[in-house]
Amino acid sequence: MLLPLLLSLSLAAGDDRAISAAPRFASLQGGETLGVGTTEAAFAAGFSKVSATWAQGLSDAVDLGAVLDFDWVTTELLLGGLYRLLLSPKGDTSSFAARLRGGLYADFGATWAVSENRSDAGLQLAPGVAVSWRTARGVLSLAGDVPLTLTFQRGGGWAVELRGSAAFETPLWGDLLAGARAGVGERWSGSGAPFANDSPRTTVELTALLTYRIL
């Protein structure tokens, strides 16, 4: 539902700023890095997350940035940084990269949707890989990540998740990309971590995306 709507809006823009060619810059969802000095901000909202990401290209192969990610169903929060390293030749139609997100993790313990949830705090590290393809109408991205979480309350706990996602973004106008992302994951939790009594647990994501090139 989200992706057809966003594609329709982009095509309906109809002026000289509307989509007329392939995207002119990389997406933060996939494997293509930004390039030296390029800065982007990306926003996502939907089920079950809202997030904001900022990144800058330090070289043709390396991006560095910051991320704020909030799951409004489980009230889990990640505040930290991101790193992306291009592994394929720069300039190819397809791009492959390794990526890493990590930082402070918090669970505020809401039980309105998941009765087994418990408040907690800790650290999370999420290594992953991403691949993307530039097409005539947008950027298609596939990604896989493995979030690893250590929690501190109730004697400490742990969580490991396998997560996959697919995204498509198309130029809306100017320096703006619009699209959607869908993902699914499986999480295993133990000891005193949230959801240890509901493990393994399947997670699902469907969000709308906006990416803006700042520089």
C-alpha positions in Angstrom: 0.0 0.0 0.0 2.7 2.5 0.9 4.9 1.9 -2.1 2.2 2.3 -4.8 1.0 5.5 -3.1 4.5 7.1 -3.0 5.1 6.1 -6.6 1.8 7.7 -7.6 2.6 10.9 -5.8 6.0 11.1 -7.4 4.6 10.6 -10.9 1.8 13.1 -10.3 4.2 15.9 -9.4 4.3 16.7 -13.2 6.7 19.7 -13.2 10.4 19.9 -14.1 11.4 18.9 -10.6 9.5 15.6 -10.8 11.0 12.2 -11.6 12.6 12.2 -15.1 15.6 10.0 -14.7 17.4 7.6 -12.4 18.3 8.9 -8.9 21.2 11.3 -8.8 22.5 10.3 -5.4 22.8 7.2 -3.2 20.3 5.9 -0.7 21.1 5.2 3.0 19.2 1.9 2.8 21.5 0.1 0.4 25.1 -0.7 -0.5 26.1 2.4 -2.4 28.1 4.9 -0.3 27.5 8.6 -0.5 30.9 9.8 -1.8 33.3 12.4 -0.3 31.5 15.3 1.3 27.9 14.2 0.5 25.6 14.5 3.5 22.1 13.0 3.7 19.3 12.7 6.2 16.7 9.8 6.1 13.4 9.5 7.9 11.2 6.4 8.3 7.7 6.1 9.8 5.2 3.3 9.9 4.6 -0.1 11.6 6.3 -0.4 13.9 9.1 2.1 13.9 9.9 5.8 13.5 13.6 6.7 12.9 15.9 9.4 11.8 19.4 8.9 10.3 22.1 11.3 9.4 25.2 10.3 7.4 28.2 11.9 5.6 30.6 10.4 3.1 34.2 10.5 4.5 35.6 9.0 1.4 34.3 7.2 -1.7 34.1 4.0 0.3 33.2 5.0 3.8 30.2 6.7 5.4 29.8 7.7 9.0 26.7 9.0 10.8 24.2 8.9 13.6 20.9 7.1 14.1 17.8 7.4 16.3 15.4 4.4 16.1 12.2 4.0 18.1 9.8 1.0 18.0 6.4 2.5 19.2 4.9 -1.0 19.7 7.6 -2.3 22.1 8.9 1.2 23.2 12.5 0.1 22.4 15.0 2.9 21.5 18.4 2.8 19.9 20.6 6.0 20.0 24.0 5.6 18.4 26.1 5.7 15.3 26.5 4.0 11.9 29.3 3.0 9.7 29.1 1.8 6.1 32.0 0.4 4.0 31.7 -0.2 0.2 33.0 -3.6 -0.8 32.3 -3.4 -4.6 33.9 -1.1 -7.2 32.6 2.4 -7.0 30.4 3.4 -10.0 28.9 0.0 -10.7 25.1 -0.2 -11.3 25.0 -2.5 -8.3 26.7 -1.8 -5.0 27.6 -4.1 -2.0 28.6 -2.8 1.4 29.2 -4.0 5.0 27.5 -1.8 7.6 27.5 -1.5 11.4 25.0 0.3 13.7 25.5 0.5 17.5 24.8 2.5 20.6 22.7 2.8 23.7 19.7 0.6 23.9 16.6 1.2 26.1 13.3 -0.5 26.5 10.6 1.6 28.3 8.6 -1.5 29.1 5.2 -0.8 27.5 2.9 -3.8 27.7 -0.1 -2.6 25.8 0.9 -4.6 22.7 3.3 -7.2 24.1 2.5 -8.4 27.6 5.9 -10.1 28.1 7.8 -6.8 27.7 9.9 -5.4 30.5 11.9 -2.2 30.9 15.6 -2.4 30.5 18.8 -0.6 29.3 21.9 -1.8 27.6 24.1 -1.7 24.6 23.4 -2.9 21.0 25.7 -3.7 18.1 24.2 -4.6 14.7 26.6 -5.8 11.9 25.1 -6.3 8.5 25.4 -6.2 4.8 23.5 -4.3 2.1 23.2 -4.5 -1.7 21.5 -2.0 -4.0 20.7 -1.5 -7.7 20.1 1.8 -9.5 17.2 1.4 -12.0 15.6 3.8 -14.4 13.0 4.8 -11.8 14.7 4.3 -8.4 17.0 2.4 -6.1 16.2 -1.1 -5.0 18.0 -2.2 -1.8 18.2 -5.5 0.1 19.8 -5.8 3.5 20.5 -8.3 6.3 21.5 -7.4 9.9 22.2 -9.2 13.1 21.4 -6.9 16.1 23.2 -8.2 19.2 22.0 -6.7 22.5 23.3 -6.9 26.1 21.0 -5.6 28.8 21.8 -4.7 32.4 18.8 -5.1 34.6 17.6 -8.3 36.4 21.1 -9.7 36.5 21.8 -8.9 32.8 20.4 -10.5 29.6 21.0 -10.9 25.9 19.2 -10.9 22.6 20.2 -12.0 19.1 18.1 -11.2 16.0 18.3 -12.1 12.4 16.7 -9.4 10.3 16.1 -8.9 6.6 14.6 -6.0 4.7 13.9 -4.8 1.2 13.4 -1.1 0.2 12.6 0.8 -3.0 13.0 4.6 -3.3 12.3 6.9 -6.3 13.1 10.6 -6.9 10.2 12.7 -5.7 11.7 16.1 -6.7 15.0 17.9 -6.4 17.2 16.3 -3.7 14.4 14.1 -2.2 13.8 10.4 -2.5 10.6 8.7 -1.3 9.9 5.1 -0.9 9.0 2.2 1.4 10.8 -0.5 3.3 9.5 -4.0 4.4 11.3 -6.2 6.8 11.0 -9.3 8.9 13.1 -10.8 11.7 13.4 -13.5 14.4 14.7 -12.6 17.8 16.0 -14.9 20.5 16.3 -13.5 24.1 17.5 -14.9 27.3 18.3 -14.4 31.0 16.9 -11.1 32.2 16.4 -9.4 28.8 13.0 -8.1 27.6 11.0 -10.8 25.8 13.0 -13.7 27.4 9.6 -15.2 28.3 8.4 -14.8 24.7 11.4 -16.2 22.8 11.8 -16.6 19.9 9.8 -13.7 18.7 9.0 -12.6 15.1 9.2 -9.0 14.2 7.7 -7.3 11.2 8.3 -3.8 9.7 6.5 -1.7 7.0 7.6 1.9 6.8 7.5 4.9 4.5 10.9 6.5 3.7 12.1 10.0 2.9 15.7 10.7 2.1 17.0 14.2 1.7 20.4 15.2 0.3 21.7 18.1 2.3 25.1 18.6 0.6 
